[in-house]
Amino acid sequence: MLRIFGCRDCGHKMRLAGSRCGYCRAPKEITQRVFPYAVSLTVFLLGVALLLAG
Ligand SMILES: [Zn+2]
């Protein structure tokens, strides 16, 4: 897993998965969680499926 985010509290490099910093346990911002990416990917795949079906 890529460690692409830095904790805003301690600067620790965080993975995309999980909802807290692995070092200081500070909660991650919503933009640093996997949820928005999963939602956008699902919407994208649904759009592609609709295009192919139509
Ligand atoms: Zn931290």
mmCIF file of the protein (N, C-alpha, C, O) and its ligand, coordinates in Angstrom:
data_MODEL
# 
_entry.id   MODEL 
# 
loop_
_entity.id 
_entity.type 
_entity.pdbx_number_of_molecules 
1 polymer     1 
2 non-polymer 1 
# 
_entity_poly.entity_id                      1 
_entity_poly.type                           'polypeptide(L)' 
_entity_poly.nstd_linkage                   no 
_entity_poly.nstd_monomer                   no 
_entity_poly.pdbx_seq_one_letter_code       MLRIFGCRDCGHKMRLAGSRCGYCRAPKEITQRVFPYAVSLTVFLLGVALLLAG 
_entity_poly.pdbx_seq_one_letter_code_can   MLRIFGCRDCGHKMRLAGSRCGYCRAPKEITQRVFPYAVSLTVFLLGVALLLAG 
_entity_poly.pdbx_strand_id                 A 
# 
loop_
_entity_poly_seq.entity_id 
_entity_poly_seq.num 
_entity_poly_seq.mon_id 
_entity_poly_seq.hetero 
1 1  MET n 
1 2  LEU n 
1 3  ARG n 
1 4  ILE n 
1 5  PHE n 
1 6  GLY n 
1 7  CYS n 
1 8  ARG n 
1 9  ASP n 
1 10 CYS n 
1 11 GLY n 
1 12 HIS n 
1 13 LYS n 
1 14 MET n 
1 15 ARG n 
1 16 LEU n 
1 17 ALA n 
1 18 GLY n 
1 19 SER n 
1 20 ARG n 
1 21 CYS n 
1 22 GLY n 
1 23 TYR n 
1 24 CYS n 
1 25 ARG n 
1 26 ALA n 
1 27 PRO n 
1 28 LYS n 
1 29 GLU n 
1 30 ILE n 
1 31 THR n 
1 32 GLN n 
1 33 ARG n 
1 34 VAL n 
1 35 PHE n 
1 36 PRO n 
1 37 TYR n 
1 38 ALA n 
1 39 VAL n 
1 40 SER n 
1 41 LEU n 
1 42 THR n 
1 43 VAL n 
1 44 PHE n 
1 45 LEU n 
1 46 LEU n 
1 47 GLY n 
1 48 VAL n 
1 49 ALA n 
1 50 LEU n 
1 51 LEU n 
1 52 LEU n 
1 53 ALA n 
1 54 GLY n 
# 
loop_
_struct_asym.id 
_struct_asym.entity_id 
A 1 
B 2 
# 
loop_
_chem_comp.id 
_chem_comp.type 
_chem_comp.mon_nstd_flag 
ALA 'L-peptide linking' y 
ARG 'L-peptide linking' y 
ASP 'L-peptide linking' y 
CYS 'L-peptide linking' y 
GLN 'L-peptide linking' y 
GLU 'L-peptide linking' y 
GLY 'peptide linking'   y 
HIS 'L-peptide linking' y 
ILE 'L-peptide linking' y 
LEU 'L-peptide linking' y 
LYS 'L-peptide linking' y 
MET 'L-peptide linking' y 
PHE 'L-peptide linking' y 
PRO 'L-peptide linking' y 
SER 'L-peptide linking' y 
THR 'L-peptide linking' y 
TYR 'L-peptide linking' y 
VAL 'L-peptide linking' y 
ZN  non-polymer         . 
# 
_pdbx_entity_nonpoly.entity_id   2 
_pdbx_entity_nonpoly.name        ? 
_pdbx_entity_nonpoly.comp_id     ZN 
# 
_pdbx_nonpoly_scheme.asym_id         B 
_pdbx_nonpoly_scheme.entity_id       2 
_pdbx_nonpoly_scheme.mon_id          ZN 
_pdbx_nonpoly_scheme.ndb_seq_num     1 
_pdbx_nonpoly_scheme.pdb_seq_num     101 
_pdbx_nonpoly_scheme.auth_seq_num    101 
_pdbx_nonpoly_scheme.pdb_mon_id      ZN 
_pdbx_nonpoly_scheme.auth_mon_id     ZN 
_pdbx_nonpoly_scheme.pdb_strand_id   A 
_pdbx_nonpoly_scheme.pdb_ins_code    . 
# 
loop_
_atom_site.group_PDB 
_atom_site.id 
_atom_site.type_symbol 
_atom_site.label_atom_id 
_atom_site.label_alt_id 
_atom_site.label_comp_id 
_atom_site.label_asym_id 
_atom_site.label_entity_id 
_atom_site.label_seq_id 
_atom_site.pdbx_PDB_ins_code 
_atom_site.Cartn_x 
_atom_site.Cartn_y 
_atom_site.Cartn_z 
_atom_site.occupancy 
_atom_site.B_iso_or_equiv 
_atom_site.pdbx_formal_charge 
_atom_site.auth_seq_id 
_atom_site.auth_comp_id 
_atom_site.auth_asym_id 
_atom_site.auth_atom_id 
_atom_site.pdbx_PDB_model_num 
ATOM   1   N  N  . MET A 1 1  ? 0.857   -1.207 0.000   1.00 0.00 ? 1   MET A N  1 
ATOM   2   C  CA . MET A 1 1  ? 0.000   0.000  0.000   1.00 0.00 ? 1   MET A CA 1 
ATOM   3   C  C  . MET A 1 1  ? 0.882   1.243  0.000   1.00 0.00 ? 1   MET A C  1 
ATOM   4   O  O  . MET A 1 1  ? 1.858   1.332  0.746   1.00 0.00 ? 1   MET A O  1 
ATOM   5   N  N  . LEU A 1 2  ? 0.526   2.181  -0.836  1.00 0.00 ? 2   LEU A N  1 
ATOM   6   C  CA . LEU A 1 2  ? 1.281   3.434  -0.893  1.00 0.00 ? 2   LEU A CA 1 
ATOM   7   C  C  . LEU A 1 2  ? 1.040   4.265  0.358   1.00 0.00 ? 2   LEU A C  1 
ATOM   8   O  O  . LEU A 1 2  ? -0.076  4.328  0.872   1.00 0.00 ? 2   LEU A O  1 
ATOM   9   N  N  . ARG A 1 3  ? 2.085   4.891  0.833   1.00 0.00 ? 3   ARG A N  1 
ATOM   10  C  CA . ARG A 1 3  ? 1.933   5.829  1.945   1.00 0.00 ? 3   ARG A CA 1 
ATOM   11  C  C  . ARG A 1 3  ? 2.067   7.234  1.365   1.00 0.00 ? 3   ARG A C  1 
ATOM   12  O  O  . ARG A 1 3  ? 3.171   7.756  1.202   1.00 0.00 ? 3   ARG A O  1 
ATOM   13  N  N  . ILE A 1 4  ? 0.924   7.830  1.058   1.00 0.00 ? 4   ILE A N  1 
ATOM   14  C  CA . ILE A 1 4  ? 0.945   9.078  0.300   1.00 0.00 ? 4   ILE A CA 1 
ATOM   15  C  C  . ILE A 1 4  ? 0.491   10.280 1.104   1.00 0.00 ? 4   ILE A C  1 
ATOM   16  O  O  . ILE A 1 4  ? 0.623   11.417 0.651   1.00 0.00 ? 4   ILE A O  1 
ATOM   17  N  N  . PHE A 1 5  ? -0.048  10.038 2.302   1.00 0.00 ? 5   PHE A N  1 
ATOM   18  C  CA . PHE A 1 5  ? -0.544  11.155 3.099   1.00 0.00 ? 5   PHE A CA 1 
ATOM   19  C  C  . PHE A 1 5  ? 0.326   11.374 4.320   1.00 0.00 ? 5   PHE A C  1 
ATOM   20  O  O  . PHE A 1 5  ? 0.807   10.418 4.928   1.00 0.00 ? 5   PHE A O  1 
ATOM   21  N  N  . GLY A 1 6  ? 0.527   12.627 4.678   1.00 0.00 ? 6   GLY A N  1 
ATOM   22  C  CA . GLY A 1 6  ? 1.198   12.938 5.924   1.00 0.00 ? 6   GLY A CA 1 
ATOM   23  C  C  . GLY A 1 6  ? 0.162   13.339 6.961   1.00 0.00 ? 6   GLY A C  1 
ATOM   24  O  O  . GLY A 1 6  ? -0.769  14.087 6.664   1.00 0.00 ? 6   GLY A O  1 
ATOM   25  N  N  . CYS A 1 7  ? 0.327   12.836 8.183   1.00 0.00 ? 7   CYS A N  1 
ATOM   26  C  CA . CYS A 1 7  ? -0.574  13.205 9.270   1.00 0.00 ? 7   CYS A CA 1 
ATOM   27  C  C  . CYS A 1 7  ? -0.481  14.708 9.507   1.00 0.00 ? 7   CYS A C  1 
ATOM   28  O  O  . CYS A 1 7  ? 0.614   15.269 9.540   1.00 0.00 ? 7   CYS A O  1 
ATOM   29  N  N  . ARG A 1 8  ? -1.629  15.357 9.670   1.00 0.00 ? 8   ARG A N  1 
ATOM   30  C  CA . ARG A 1 8  ? -1.605  16.808 9.858   1.00 0.00 ? 8   ARG A CA 1 
ATOM   31  C  C  . ARG A 1 8  ? -1.163  17.172 11.267  1.00 0.00 ? 8   ARG A C  1 
ATOM   32  O  O  . ARG A 1 8  ? -0.833  18.328 11.532  1.00 0.00 ? 8   ARG A O  1 
ATOM   33  N  N  . ASP A 1 9  ? -1.154  16.197 12.176  1.00 0.00 ? 9   ASP A N  1 
ATOM   34  C  CA . ASP A 1 9  ? -0.747  16.475 13.547  1.00 0.00 ? 9   ASP A CA 1 
ATOM   35  C  C  . ASP A 1 9  ? 0.735   16.208 13.780  1.00 0.00 ? 9   ASP A C  1 
ATOM   36  O  O  . ASP A 1 9  ? 1.430   17.014 14.398  1.00 0.00 ? 9   ASP A O  1 
ATOM   37  N  N  . CYS A 1 10 ? 1.219   15.054 13.271  1.00 0.00 ? 10  CYS A N  1 
ATOM   38  C  CA . CYS A 1 10 ? 2.591   14.679 13.596  1.00 0.00 ? 10  CYS A CA 1 
ATOM   39  C  C  . CYS A 1 10 ? 3.467   14.497 12.356  1.00 0.00 ? 10  CYS A C  1 
ATOM   40  O  O  . CYS A 1 10 ? 4.681   14.331 12.478  1.00 0.00 ? 10  CYS A O  1 
ATOM   41  N  N  . GLY A 1 11 ? 2.864   14.527 11.160  1.00 0.00 ? 11  GLY A N  1 
ATOM   42  C  CA . GLY A 1 11 ? 3.649   14.400 9.947   1.00 0.00 ? 11  GLY A CA 1 
ATOM   43  C  C  . GLY A 1 11 ? 3.966   12.974 9.557   1.00 0.00 ? 11  GLY A C  1 
ATOM   44  O  O  . GLY A 1 11 ? 4.655   12.740 8.564   1.00 0.00 ? 11  GLY A O  1 
ATOM   45  N  N  . HIS A 1 12 ? 3.476   12.024 10.323  1.00 0.00 ? 12  HIS A N  1 
ATOM   46  C  CA . HIS A 1 12 ? 3.700   10.611 10.035  1.00 0.00 ? 12  HIS A CA 1 
ATOM   47  C  C  . HIS A 1 12 ? 3.053   10.255 8.704   1.00 0.00 ? 12  HIS A C  1 
ATOM   48  O  O  . HIS A 1 12 ? 1.923   10.659 8.430   1.00 0.00 ? 12  HIS A O  1 
ATOM   49  N  N  . LYS A 1 13 ? 3.773   9.492  7.874   1.00 0.00 ? 13  LYS A N  1 
ATOM   50  C  CA . LYS A 1 13 ? 3.221   9.084  6.584   1.00 0.00 ? 13  LYS A CA 1 
ATOM   51  C  C  . LYS A 1 13 ? 2.189   7.989  6.805   1.00 0.00 ? 13  LYS A C  1 
ATOM   52  O  O  . LYS A 1 13 ? 2.474   6.958  7.415   1.00 0.00 ? 13  LYS A O  1 
ATOM   53  N  N  . MET A 1 14 ? 0.975   8.234  6.292   1.00 0.00 ? 14  MET A N  1 
ATOM   54  C  CA . MET A 1 14 ? -0.119  7.306  6.541   1.00 0.00 ? 14  MET A CA 1 
ATOM   55  C  C  . MET A 1 14 ? -0.511  6.567  5.282   1.00 0.00 ? 14  MET A C  1 
ATOM   56  O  O  . MET A 1 14 ? -0.348  7.062  4.166   1.00 0.00 ? 14  MET A O  1 
ATOM   57  N  N  . ARG A 1 15 ? -1.039  5.357  5.488   1.00 0.00 ? 15  ARG A N  1 
ATOM   58  C  CA . ARG A 1 15 ? -1.608  4.611  4.383   1.00 0.00 ? 15  ARG A CA 1 
ATOM   59  C  C  . ARG A 1 15 ? -3.001  5.145  4.082   1.00 0.00 ? 15  ARG A C  1 
ATOM   60  O  O  . ARG A 1 15 ? -3.597  5.865  4.884   1.00 0.00 ? 15  ARG A O  1 
ATOM   61  N  N  . LEU A 1 16 ? -3.512  4.770  2.892   1.00 0.00 ? 16  LEU A N  1 
ATOM   62  C  CA . LEU A 1 16 ? -4.848  5.204  2.510   1.00 0.00 ? 16  LEU A CA 1 
ATOM   63  C  C  . LEU A 1 16 ? -5.907  4.517  3.354   1.00 0.00 ? 16  LEU A C  1 
ATOM   64  O  O  . LEU A 1 16 ? -6.904  5.132  3.732   1.00 0.00 ? 16  LEU A O  1 
ATOM   65  N  N  . ALA A 1 17 ? -5.690  3.232  3.652   1.00 0.00 ? 17  ALA A N  1 
ATOM   66  C  CA . ALA A 1 17 ? -6.652  2.490  4.453   1.00 0.00 ? 17  ALA A CA 1 
ATOM   67  C  C  . ALA A 1 17 ? -6.548  2.898  5.916   1.00 0.00 ? 17  ALA A C  1 
ATOM   68  O  O  . ALA A 1 17 ? -5.511  3.381  6.372   1.00 0.00 ? 17  ALA A O  1 
ATOM   69  N  N  . GLY A 1 18 ? -7.640  2.695  6.637   1.00 0.00 ? 18  GLY A N  1 
ATOM   70  C  CA . GLY A 1 18 ? -7.654  3.046  8.047   1.00 0.00 ? 18  GLY A CA 1 
ATOM   71  C  C  . GLY A 1 18 ? -8.140  4.464  8.241   1.00 0.00 ? 18  GLY A C  1 
ATOM   72  O  O  . GLY A 1 18 ? -8.111  5.275  7.316   1.00 0.00 ? 18  GLY A O  1 
ATOM   73  N  N  . SER A 1 19 ? -8.586  4.755  9.444   1.00 0.00 ? 19  SER A N  1 
ATOM   74  C  CA . SER A 1 19 ? -9.200  6.046  9.693   1.00 0.00 ? 19  SER A CA 1 
ATOM   75  C  C  . SER A 1 19 ? -8.418  6.883  10.698  1.00 0.00 ? 19  SER A C  1 
ATOM   76  O  O  . SER A 1 19 ? -8.833  7.987  11.053  1.00 0.00 ? 19  SER A O  1 
ATOM   77  N  N  . ARG A 1 20 ? -7.277  6.349  11.158  1.00 0.00 ? 20  ARG A N  1 
ATOM   78  C  CA . ARG A 1 20 ? -6.488  7.100  12.117  1.00 0.00 ? 20  ARG A CA 1 
ATOM   79  C  C  . ARG A 1 20 ? -5.015  7.012  11.775  1.00 0.00 ? 20  ARG A C  1 
ATOM   80  O  O  . ARG A 1 20 ? -4.567  6.083  11.103  1.00 0.00 ? 20  ARG A O  1 
ATOM   81  N  N  . CYS A 1 21 ? -4.269  8.000  12.254  1.00 0.00 ? 21  CYS A N  1 
ATOM   82  C  CA . CYS A 1 21 ? -2.824  7.986  12.104  1.00 0.00 ? 21  CYS A CA 1 
ATOM   83  C  C  . CYS A 1 21 ? -2.262  6.799  12.883  1.00 0.00 ? 21  CYS A C  1 
ATOM   84  O  O  . CYS A 1 21 ? -2.657  6.565  14.025  1.00 0.00 ? 21  CYS A O  1 
ATOM   85  N  N  . GLY A 1 22 ? -1.346  6.052  12.275  1.00 0.00 ? 22  GLY A N  1 
ATOM   86  C  CA . GLY A 1 22 ? -0.795  4.887  12.936  1.00 0.00 ? 22  GLY A CA 1 
ATOM   87  C  C  . GLY A 1 22 ? 0.217   5.246  14.009  1.00 0.00 ? 22  GLY A C  1 
ATOM   88  O  O  . GLY A 1 22 ? 0.650   4.382  14.772  1.00 0.00 ? 22  GLY A O  1 
ATOM   89  N  N  . TYR A 1 23 ? 0.594   6.517  14.071  1.00 0.00 ? 23  TYR A N  1 
ATOM   90  C  CA . TYR A 1 23 ? 1.627   6.926  15.022  1.00 0.00 ? 23  TYR A CA 1 
ATOM   91  C  C  . TYR A 1 23 ? 1.034   7.642  16.225  1.00 0.00 ? 23  TYR A C  1 
ATOM   92  O  O  . TYR A 1 23 ? 1.314   7.283  17.369  1.00 0.00 ? 23  TYR A O  1 
ATOM   93  N  N  . CYS A 1 24 ? 0.205   8.670  15.964  1.00 0.00 ? 24  CYS A N  1 
ATOM   94  C  CA . CYS A 1 24 ? -0.340  9.462  17.078  1.00 0.00 ? 24  CYS A CA 1 
ATOM   95  C  C  . CYS A 1 24 ? -1.834  9.211  17.267  1.00 0.00 ? 24  CYS A C  1 
ATOM   96  O  O  . CYS A 1 24 ? -2.443  9.766  18.181  1.00 0.00 ? 24  CYS A O  1 
ATOM   97  N  N  . ARG A 1 25 ? -2.430  8.375  16.406  1.00 0.00 ? 25  ARG A N  1 
ATOM   98  C  CA . ARG A 1 25 ? -3.841  7.985  16.501  1.00 0.00 ? 25  ARG A CA 1 
ATOM   99  C  C  . ARG A 1 25 ? -4.794  9.140  16.227  1.00 0.00 ? 25  ARG A C  1 
ATOM   100 O  O  . ARG A 1 25 ? -5.981  9.045  16.541  1.00 0.00 ? 25  ARG A O  1 
ATOM   101 N  N  . ALA A 1 26 ? -4.298  10.226 15.649  1.00 0.00 ? 26  ALA A N  1 
ATOM   102 C  CA . ALA A 1 26 ? -5.195  11.320 15.294  1.00 0.00 ? 26  ALA A CA 1 
ATOM   103 C  C  . ALA A 1 26 ? -6.104  10.869 14.154  1.00 0.00 ? 26  ALA A C  1 
ATOM   104 O  O  . ALA A 1 26 ? -5.651  10.178 13.242  1.00 0.00 ? 26  ALA A O  1 
ATOM   105 N  N  . PRO A 1 27 ? -7.388  11.255 14.195  1.00 0.00 ? 27  PRO A N  1 
ATOM   106 C  CA . PRO A 1 27 ? -8.296  10.877 13.111  1.00 0.00 ? 27  PRO A CA 1 
ATOM   107 C  C  . PRO A 1 27 ? -7.878  11.544 11.803  1.00 0.00 ? 27  PRO A C  1 
ATOM   108 O  O  . PRO A 1 27 ? -7.459  12.702 11.794  1.00 0.00 ? 27  PRO A O  1 
ATOM   109 N  N  . LYS A 1 28 ? -7.995  10.813 10.710  1.00 0.00 ? 28  LYS A N  1 
ATOM   110 C  CA . LYS A 1 28 ? -7.641  11.358 9.410   1.00 0.00 ? 28  LYS A CA 1 
ATOM   111 C  C  . LYS A 1 28 ? -8.769  12.227 8.878   1.00 0.00 ? 28  LYS A C  1 
ATOM   112 O  O  . LYS A 1 28 ? -9.929  12.077 9.261   1.00 0.00 ? 28  LYS A O  1 
ATOM   113 N  N  . GLU A 1 29 ? -8.399  13.138 7.988   1.00 0.00 ? 29  GLU A N  1 
ATOM   114 C  CA . GLU A 1 29 ? -9.422  13.926 7.315   1.00 0.00 ? 29  GLU A CA 1 
ATOM   115 C  C  . GLU A 1 29 ? -10.150 13.040 6.312   1.00 0.00 ? 29  GLU A C  1 
ATOM   116 O  O  . GLU A 1 29 ? -9.619  12.029 5.852   1.00 0.00 ? 29  GLU A O  1 
ATOM   117 N  N  . ILE A 1 30 ? -11.380 13.443 5.982   1.00 0.00 ? 30  ILE A N  1 
ATOM   118 C  CA . ILE A 1 30 ? -12.205 12.622 5.101   1.00 0.00 ? 30  ILE A CA 1 
ATOM   119 C  C  . ILE A 1 30 ? -11.548 12.446 3.737   1.00 0.00 ? 30  ILE A C  1 
ATOM   120 O  O  . ILE A 1 30 ? -11.712 11.403 3.104   1.00 0.00 ? 30  ILE A O  1 
ATOM   121 N  N  . THR A 1 31 ? -10.813 13.442 3.282   1.00 0.00 ? 31  THR A N  1 
ATOM   122 C  CA . THR A 1 31 ? -10.171 13.349 1.969   1.00 0.00 ? 31  THR A CA 1 
ATOM   123 C  C  . THR A 1 31 ? -9.011  12.371 1.983   1.00 0.00 ? 31  THR A C  1 
ATOM   124 O  O  . THR A 1 31 ? -8.494  12.007 0.927   1.00 0.00 ? 31  THR A O  1 
ATOM   125 N  N  . GLN A 1 32 ? -8.594  11.940 3.169   1.00 0.00 ? 32  GLN A N  1 
ATOM   126 C  CA . GLN A 1 32 ? -7.472  11.010 3.263   1.00 0.00 ? 32  GLN A CA 1 
ATOM   127 C  C  . GLN A 1 32 ? -7.946  9.596  3.552   1.00 0.00 ? 32  GLN A C  1 
ATOM   128 O  O  . GLN A 1 32 ? -7.136  8.702  3.800   1.00 0.00 ? 32  GLN A O  1 
ATOM   129 N  N  . ARG A 1 33 ? -9.247  9.395  3.520   1.00 0.00 ? 33  ARG A N  1 
ATOM   130 C  CA . ARG A 1 33 ? -9.775  8.062  3.760   1.00 0.00 ? 33  ARG A CA 1 
ATOM   131 C  C  . ARG A 1 33 ? -10.131 7.405  2.435   1.00 0.00 ? 33  ARG A C  1 
ATOM   132 O  O  . ARG A 1 33 ? -10.240 8.073  1.407   1.00 0.00 ? 33  ARG A O  1 
ATOM   133 N  N  . VAL A 1 34 ? -10.309 6.116  2.473   1.00 0.00 ? 34  VAL A N  1 
ATOM   134 C  CA . VAL A 1 34 ? -10.539 5.355  1.255   1.00 0.00 ? 34  VAL A CA 1 
ATOM   135 C  C  . VAL A 1 34 ? -11.975 5.528  0.755   1.00 0.00 ? 34  VAL A C  1 
ATOM   136 O  O  . VAL A 1 34 ? -12.261 5.277  -0.416  1.00 0.00 ? 34  VAL A O  1 
ATOM   137 N  N  . PHE A 1 35 ? -12.870 5.952  1.637   1.00 0.00 ? 35  PHE A N  1 
ATOM   138 C  CA . PHE A 1 35 ? -14.289 6.010  1.298   1.00 0.00 ? 35  PHE A CA 1 
ATOM   139 C  C  . PHE A 1 35 ? -14.607 6.866  0.072   1.00 0.00 ? 35  PHE A C  1 
ATOM   140 O  O  . PHE A 1 35 ? -15.285 6.379  -0.833  1.00 0.00 ? 35  PHE A O  1 
ATOM   141 N  N  . PRO A 1 36 ? -14.152 8.116  0.000   1.00 0.00 ? 36  PRO A N  1 
ATOM   142 C  CA . PRO A 1 36 ? -14.488 8.925  -1.175  1.00 0.00 ? 36  PRO A CA 1 
ATOM   143 C  C  . PRO A 1 36 ? -13.990 8.317  -2.477  1.00 0.00 ? 36  PRO A C  1 
ATOM   144 O  O  . PRO A 1 36 ? -14.641 8.449  -3.514  1.00 0.00 ? 36  PRO A O  1 
ATOM   145 N  N  . TYR A 1 37 ? -12.857 7.661  -2.431  1.00 0.00 ? 37  TYR A N  1 
ATOM   146 C  CA . TYR A 1 37 ? -12.303 7.039  -3.631  1.00 0.00 ? 37  TYR A CA 1 
ATOM   147 C  C  . TYR A 1 37 ? -13.130 5.822  -4.038  1.00 0.00 ? 37  TYR A C  1 
ATOM   148 O  O  . TYR A 1 37 ? -13.344 5.585  -5.227  1.00 0.00 ? 37  TYR A O  1 
ATOM   149 N  N  . ALA A 1 38 ? -13.590 5.060  -3.066  1.00 0.00 ? 38  ALA A N  1 
ATOM   150 C  CA . ALA A 1 38 ? -14.430 3.902  -3.356  1.00 0.00 ? 38  ALA A CA 1 
ATOM   151 C  C  . ALA A 1 38 ? -15.740 4.358  -3.978  1.00 0.00 ? 38  ALA A C  1 
ATOM   152 O  O  . ALA A 1 38 ? -16.228 3.735  -4.921  1.00 0.00 ? 38  ALA A O  1 
ATOM   153 N  N  . VAL A 1 39 ? -16.317 5.442  -3.459  1.00 0.00 ? 39  VAL A N  1 
ATOM   154 C  CA . VAL A 1 39 ? -17.580 5.960  -3.993  1.00 0.00 ? 39  VAL A CA 1 
ATOM   155 C  C  . VAL A 1 39 ? -17.382 6.454  -5.421  1.00 0.00 ? 39  VAL A C  1 
ATOM   156 O  O  . VAL A 1 39 ? -18.178 6.120  -6.299  1.00 0.00 ? 39  VAL A O  1 
ATOM   157 N  N  . SER A 1 40 ? -16.346 7.238  -5.669  1.00 0.00 ? 40  SER A N  1 
ATOM   158 C  CA . SER A 1 40 ? -16.130 7.782  -7.004  1.00 0.00 ? 40  SER A CA 1 
ATOM   159 C  C  . SER A 1 40 ? -15.831 6.667  -8.000  1.00 0.00 ? 40  SER A C  1 
ATOM   160 O  O  . SER A 1 40 ? -16.254 6.735  -9.154  1.00 0.00 ? 40  SER A O  1 
ATOM   161 N  N  . LEU A 1 41 ? -15.112 5.653  -7.565  1.00 0.00 ? 41  LEU A N  1 
ATOM   162 C  CA . LEU A 1 41 ? -14.816 4.526  -8.455  1.00 0.00 ? 41  LEU A CA 1 
ATOM   163 C  C  . LEU A 1 41 ? -16.090 3.774  -8.803  1.00 0.00 ? 41  LEU A C  1 
ATOM   164 O  O  . LEU A 1 41 ? -16.279 3.375  -9.952  1.00 0.00 ? 41  LEU A O  1 
ATOM   165 N  N  . THR A 1 42 ? -16.970 3.574  -7.821  1.00 0.00 ? 42  THR A N  1 
ATOM   166 C  CA . THR A 1 42 ? -18.237 2.893  -8.064  1.00 0.00 ? 42  THR A CA 1 
ATOM   167 C  C  . THR A 1 42 ? -19.093 3.681  -9.047  1.00 0.00 ? 42  THR A C  1 
ATOM   168 O  O  . THR A 1 42 ? -19.671 3.109  -9.970  1.00 0.00 ? 42  THR A O  1 
ATOM   169 N  N  . VAL A 1 43 ? -19.174 4.998  -8.849  1.00 0.00 ? 43  VAL A N  1 
ATOM   170 C  CA . VAL A 1 43 ? -19.954 5.854  -9.750  1.00 0.00 ? 43  VAL A CA 1 
ATOM   171 C  C  . VAL A 1 43 ? -19.379 5.790  -11.161 1.00 0.00 ? 43  VAL A C  1 
ATOM   172 O  O  . VAL A 1 43 ? -20.127 5.707  -12.135 1.00 0.00 ? 43  VAL A O  1 
ATOM   173 N  N  . PHE A 1 44 ? -18.066 5.827  -11.270 1.00 0.00 ? 44  PHE A N  1 
ATOM   174 C  CA . PHE A 1 44 ? -17.403 5.763  -12.565 1.00 0.00 ? 44  PHE A CA 1 
ATOM   175 C  C  . PHE A 1 44 ? -17.717 4.441  -13.274 1.00 0.00 ? 44  PHE A C  1 
ATOM   176 O  O  . PHE A 1 44 ? -18.045 4.431  -14.460 1.00 0.00 ? 44  PHE A O  1 
ATOM   177 N  N  . LEU A 1 45 ? -17.616 3.330  -12.540 1.00 0.00 ? 45  LEU A N  1 
ATOM   178 C  CA . LEU A 1 45 ? -17.880 2.021  -13.140 1.00 0.00 ? 45  LEU A CA 1 
ATOM   179 C  C  . LEU A 1 45 ? -19.347 1.911  -13.558 1.00 0.00 ? 45  LEU A C  1 
ATOM   180 O  O  . LEU A 1 45 ? -19.646 1.329  -14.601 1.00 0.00 ? 45  LEU A O  1 
ATOM   181 N  N  . LEU A 1 46 ? -20.263 2.461  -12.758 1.00 0.00 ? 46  LEU A N  1 
ATOM   182 C  CA . LEU A 1 46 ? -21.675 2.448  -13.103 1.00 0.00 ? 46  LEU A CA 1 
ATOM   183 C  C  . LEU A 1 46 ? -21.910 3.237  -14.388 1.00 0.00 ? 46  LEU A C  1 
ATOM   184 O  O  . LEU A 1 46 ? -22.670 2.804  -15.254 1.00 0.00 ? 46  LEU A O  1 
ATOM   185 N  N  . GLY A 1 47 ? -21.262 4.386  -14.513 1.00 0.00 ? 47  GLY A N  1 
ATOM   186 C  CA . GLY A 1 47 ? -21.393 5.196  -15.716 1.00 0.00 ? 47  GLY A CA 1 
ATOM   187 C  C  . GLY A 1 47 ? -20.903 4.462  -16.939 1.00 0.00 ? 47  GLY A C  1 
ATOM   188 O  O  . GLY A 1 47 ? -21.556 4.491  -17.982 1.00 0.00 ? 47  GLY A O  1 
ATOM   189 N  N  . VAL A 1 48 ? -19.769 3.807  -16.832 1.00 0.00 ? 48  VAL A N  1 
ATOM   190 C  CA . VAL A 1 48 ? -19.212 3.032  -17.953 1.00 0.00 ? 48  VAL A CA 1 
ATOM   191 C  C  . VAL A 1 48 ? -20.169 1.907  -18.336 1.00 0.00 ? 48  VAL A C  1 
ATOM   192 O  O  . VAL A 1 48 ? -20.412 1.660  -19.517 1.00 0.00 ? 48  VAL A O  1 
ATOM   193 N  N  . ALA A 1 49 ? -20.715 1.223  -17.316 1.00 0.00 ? 49  ALA A N  1 
ATOM   194 C  CA . ALA A 1 49 ? -21.644 0.120  -17.576 1.00 0.00 ? 49  ALA A CA 1 
ATOM   195 C  C  . ALA A 1 49 ? -22.884 0.625  -18.294 1.00 0.00 ? 49  ALA A C  1 
ATOM   196 O  O  . ALA A 1 49 ? -23.371 -0.026 -19.218 1.00 0.00 ? 49  ALA A O  1 
ATOM   197 N  N  . LEU A 1 50 ? -23.402 1.781  -17.880 1.00 0.00 ? 50  LEU A N  1 
ATOM   198 C  CA . LEU A 1 50 ? -24.571 2.339  -18.527 1.00 0.00 ? 50  LEU A CA 1 
ATOM   199 C  C  . LEU A 1 50 ? -24.273 2.730  -19.972 1.00 0.00 ? 50  LEU A C  1 
ATOM   200 O  O  . LEU A 1 50 ? -25.103 2.529  -20.859 1.00 0.00 ? 50  LEU A O  1 
ATOM   201 N  N  . LEU A 1 51 ? -23.082 3.290  -20.207 1.00 0.00 ? 51  LEU A N  1 
ATOM   202 C  CA . LEU A 1 51 ? -22.691 3.659  -21.562 1.00 0.00 ? 51  LEU A CA 1 
ATOM   203 C  C  . LEU A 1 51 ? -22.603 2.425  -22.459 1.00 0.00 ? 51  LEU A C  1 
ATOM   204 O  O  . LEU A 1 51 ? -23.063 2.433  -23.601 1.00 0.00 ? 51  LEU A O  1 
ATOM   205 N  N  . LEU A 1 52 ? -22.007 1.373  -21.919 1.00 0.00 ? 52  LEU A N  1 
ATOM   206 C  CA . LEU A 1 52 ? -21.840 0.141  -22.714 1.00 0.00 ? 52  LEU A CA 1 
ATOM   207 C  C  . LEU A 1 52 ? -23.203 -0.511 -22.985 1.00 0.00 ? 52  LEU A C  1 
ATOM   208 O  O  . LEU A 1 52 ? -23.430 -1.083 -24.050 1.00 0.00 ? 52  LEU A O  1 
ATOM   209 N  N  . ALA A 1 53 ? -24.104 -0.412 -21.997 1.00 0.00 ? 53  ALA A N  1 
ATOM   210 C  CA . ALA A 1 53 ? -25.410 -1.052 -22.142 1.00 0.00 ? 53  ALA A CA 1 
ATOM   211 C  C  . ALA A 1 53 ? -26.308 -0.254 -23.100 1.00 0.00 ? 53  ALA A C  1 
ATOM   212 O  O  . ALA A 1 53 ? -27.134 -0.821 -23.815 1.00 0.00 ? 53  ALA A O  1 
ATOM   213 N  N  . GLY A 1 54 ? -26.123 1.081  -23.096 1.00 0.00 ? 54  GLY A N  1 
ATOM   214 C  CA . GLY A 1 54 ? -26.999 1.928  -23.887 1.00 0.00 ? 54  GLY A CA 1 
ATOM   215 C  C  . GLY A 1 54 ? -26.630 1.888  -25.362 1.00 0.00 ? 54  GLY A C  1 
ATOM   216 O  O  . GLY A 1 54 ? -27.272 2.550  -26.177 1.00 0.00 ? 54  GLY A O  1 
HETATM 217 ZN ZN . ZN  B 2 .  ? -0.106  11.462 13.424  1.00 0.00 2 101 ZN  A ZN 1 
# 
